[in-house]
Amino acid sequence: MRRTLLTTVALSIGLATLGATATAAPAAPPHLALPEPSGPLPIAHTRLHLVDHDRPDPWVPHQRRELMATVWYPTAHPSGHAAQYVTPAESREILNHLEGVPDVPDDILSTTRTHARNGPPTSTRLPLVVLSPGFSHPRAALTGLAEDLASRGYAVAAIGHNHESRATEFPDGRLTTCIACETDDPAKVVRNRVDDVAFFLDELPRTTPLRPDRIAMVGHSIGGASAAQVLHADPRVSAGLNLDGTFFPALAQDLNRPFMIVGTPEHRPHGTDESWDTSWPHLTDWRRWLTVSGTSHSSFTDFSVLSEQFGVGLPDEPLDGHRTAQITRDYVAAFLDHHLRATPQPLLEGPTNTYPEVTFHHH
């Protein structure tokens, strides 16, 4: 029986399931696939298993903190099979906590078509984008965005914050689940992610050829809240973007680095999430506040596209999943091109006929 564990934190963040209402089960399992990357470069990936021997895990204090991360980058020589989206064991655990999913094989998420293969990076000096997923979401939930950015020339790292995801499988076959889903302290989650990102940035040059000197962080939901706090704490990260995340806590001190907030219609000035109105005056460098009509909380993740392929839709999301993916990709890439590559981006200067769904609020 599939169920959703709804905790205080998940409710407050607006955790969405793949679908609120199931349709009739299809005659055959759907073919799941992420949209093709829009950039010109072929891409590759690697997975990292990192152990912080200096830090206890906040959710399991008798253990050392360990992370899984996936890193994507452009490559001149792709080879081998496309990357696995999630493992079969991860698929089973994730589906066990999603409502509205038709009767499908429990490993079906592991068959999702991706586009990154194997190969060395084109350069060791690529600009880096750190991705942090929403609470209880696997790091894989941002794969479509990661692949797209890699195809545009970025190194992209999605961090799996252990025990904050429904399922994380380690190379030795251990599967960890969402112990943090029992917490009622979202600020603790954010503090832990700040530490996770700092540790990851320390380890990246030790475990890969990458030596990034320009770094930004993009997060969904509580990952977006974490991006703001990472900018406060870590001078290596020079710009941040929050995709529909409540600020835990709301900013109380000025953040003098570029920051963009992008959200659903609930995230508009004087909307239902007061943390955005409270935090906005404290964004004292370059800033933008965008609202995307027709979206729901998980529209900015792969679940928007995958839910349609399952034959269900995200709750309160009338906008087509591929359209939301295109909007997310282009605005995130414009933000990164502007701040990591110093390339002016007209898309960030105001409304455009290309994306009439996007409303700009005060700069």
N, C-alpha and C positions, 0 to 999 in steps of 0.2 A: 504494500500500500504506500503510495507516494504522499508525502506530507510536507508542510513547510513549518519549520521551527521559527516562530516569530518572537523575537526578544525585544526588550525595551529599546536597545540600540538599533536593531534592524527596522523597527517601526519608525523611529525618529529620523532615520536616514532615508526612509522611503524605499526599502529593499523591494524590488519588483521580481516577480516570477516570470517565466517564459510566457505564460498565458493565464488569464483568469477563467476562461471557459474553454473546455475541450470541444473539438469537433469530432465527427465520426472518425474512427481509426482508418488510416489509408489502407488500401489493399496491399501495398508494399511499403517498406520503410522509406522515408524520404531520403533523397541524396542531399546531404548538407555540404555547403561550400561557402567560403568567404569570398567577397568580391575581389576581382583582380586588382592588384596594386596599380595605382595610376601613374607612378613615376617611370622613368625610362630604364632604370638599372635593374639587372637581375639581383636576387637577394639570397642570402644564406643565414644560418642561425647556429647558435651553440647553446647548450644548457650548462648551468653552473650549479654545483652543490657547495655551499659555503658554510663553514662552522666558525662562529665567534667564540673562541676559547676564553675570552675575557668577560663575557656577559652571560648571566643566567637568562634563560627564557622567562619572560614575565608571566607566561601562562602556565609553564611547567618549571618552577624555579629550581628543581633538582637537576635539570638538564641544561646544557649549553645551548645558546641560541643558534639555530641553523636555518638556512634559507635555501630555497630553489629559485633560480632566476633564469630567464630566457633572454638571450641577446641576439638581435637581428642587425644586419648590416649589408651594404651592397658588396657584391663580389663579381669579379671578372670571369670566374671559372666555376659556375654552379655545377654540382654533380650529385648523384644519388637520388634517393626518394625525397618527396616533400615531407616537411616536419609533421609529426603527429600533433594534433590539436591538444588533446588530453590523452592520458592513458585509459585503457578500458576500466581499470579500477576507479580512477577519478570520475569517469563518466557515470559509472553505477552510483557512486555516492552523490554526485551532483543531481542526477535525475531523481534520486530518492527524496530530495528536498524541493522539488519543483512541482507546482500544481499546474493542471491544465495540459499536461503533455499526453498525447495519444499513446496507445499501447505500442511501444517500439522496443527494439532490442536495447538492453540496458547499457551496451557498450557503444551506442550509436554516435555519441559525441566524439569518440576517438576516431571515427571515420570521416570527420569533417575535412573537406579538401582545403589545404593551405598551399602556400606558394614558395616558401623558403626551403632551400635545399642545403647542401654542404658546400664549403669552400672558404678560402681565406678572405678577409676583408680587403677592399681595394686600397685602403690606407690605414695607418695606425692613428692618424690625427683627425678622425671624423668628429664632428660635433655630436654630443651625446644627449639623448632624451631619456630620462628615467620615468617609467610609468608605474603608477600605484593603483591597483584595482579597488573597486568598491567593497564594502564590508561583506564578508562571506563569499564574495566572488573569487574564482580562481584567477591567477595572473593571465590565463589564456583568454579571458573575456575581452582583452584589449589587443588581441592578435591582429585583427584586421587593420586597426590603426597603426600598430607597430610595423606590419609588413609594408603598408603604404609609405610611411615615413622613411623606412629603409630604402625603398625603391627611389626615393627622392634624394638619397645621399646621406642620411643620418645613421648613426649607430643608435639603437633603441634597446633599452633594457627594461623588461617587465619583472618586478620583484614579487615573488610569492611570499607574503608575510605569513610565516608558519603559524598554525592554529587559529588564523583569522579567515581562513578559506574553508569551504565545505570539504575540500579534498586536496591534499598535496601528496604525491607519491615521490619517494626518494629513490635514488639508484639501487639501493639494496632491497627494494620492494616494500618498505614501510609506508603505510598510508596514514597520514595524520588528518584529523578533522577539526571542526571549528569549536575548539574549547572556548575561545573568546566570545562566542555567540551567547554565552551565559552571563556576560558582564553587563553591568548597567553604568559603565564608566567609559563613554566614548573618548574622552580626553586622554585616557590611558592608552587607547588604541593609537591615537595620533602621536603621543610621545614615543611610543614604541616604534612607530614607522619612521620617525625622525632618526632614531638610533639605527634602524635597519638601513636606511639610505646612506647614512654616514659610513657604516661598516661596508656596505656594498661598494661605495666609491673608493674606499681604501683598498678593497680586494681586487677590483677590476683590473688595474695594471699588473697585479701579481698573477692573475689567472688567465688573462687574454693578452693579445698584442696591442689592444687599444690604449691610447694615451690621450684622452680627450682634454682639451683646454677650454672648451665652451660647453656648458652643461645647463640644461633646463629640466624642469620636472612638470609632468602633466599627470593629474590624478582624477579619477572618477569617484564621486560620492565622498566617503571619508578619506579616500586617497587625494581628492582635491583639497580638503581641509588640511591634510598632511603636507601638501605642497607649500602652502603658506607658511607653516611652521618650520619646514625645512629651510626656506629662504631666510627666516629669522636666525636659524641656528648654524647654517653651513655656508660660508662665503664662496665655496666652489660652485654653488648653484646660482646662476645669475638671472633666471626668469622662471615664472611659474604660471600654471593654468589650472583652474578648478572647473571640472565638468559636473555641474549640478550637485555639488556637495555642500551640506550644511557645515558652517565653520564651527568646529569643536576645539577650543572655544572661539567665540567671535573675537576678531582682532581688537586688542585694546592698546596696542602700540603701533606706531607707524611702520609700514613696510616700504622701504625706499628702493625697491627693485621692481622691474616690470611685472605686472600681474594682470591676467584676464580671467573673467568669470563668465561662463556660458551655461545657460540653464533652460529648463522647461518654462512654460507660462506661469507656473507657481513662483518661479524665481524672477520676478520683476520688481521694480521699486514698490515698496509698500505691499509686497506679496505675503504669502503665508510663512516664509522663512525669514524671520526678523534678523537672523545673523548676517544676511547679505547687506541689509540696510545699515546695520551697526558697523560692519567691517569696511564698507565702501569708503568712508572718509579717511580711513587709515591706510589706504593704498595711495601713497604720495608720490610715486614715480609714474611712468607711463602706465595707463590702465584702460581697460574696456569692460563694459557690461553688456552682454548680448543675451537675448531671449529668442528661442527657436520655437515657433508655433507648431502645434501638432505633435509635440514630443512628450514622452514620459521619462521617468527617471533612468531607465536602462536603455533609452534610445541611443545613447552615446557609446554603447558597447556592442559587441558582436551579437548579443541576444536579440537585438532589433531585427537583424537579417535572419538569424537562425529560427526565431519564433515563427516567422512567416513560412519558412521552409518546413516547419513542423505542421503547418496548417492551422496555427493559432496566432493570435496577435498579442503584443504587449498591451496591458491595460491603458486606456486613455491615450493611445498613440494612433491617431488617424493618418499621420504621415507615413509614406512608404519607407520600409527599412533601408532600401538601397539609397533613397534620397537622404535619410538622416545620416547614413554612413558618409555620403559624399559631402554633406555640409560639415560634419565633424572633421573629416580629413582635411578639407580645404582651409577651414578657419584655423585649425591647429597648426597646419603647415605654414600658413601665412604668419601666424604669431612667431613660430620658430625661425622662419626665414628672416623676419624683421629683426629679431633680437639676437639670434646666434650667427646670422650671416650678414647683418647690416644691409639687407635688401629691402627697399621701400615696398610696402604692400598696400595698394589702393583698396583691397578688400577690407582692410581694417579701419578705413576712414569714414565709413558710413554705409547707409542702406544701398543695395545694389539690385538691379533687375535680375541678376543671375540667381540671387537667393532672396526672393521676397518674403520668405518665412522668417528671416532673421531681422529682429528689431534691435537697434542700437539705443541704449539709454545714455545718460550724460557721461561724457568722457572725464 
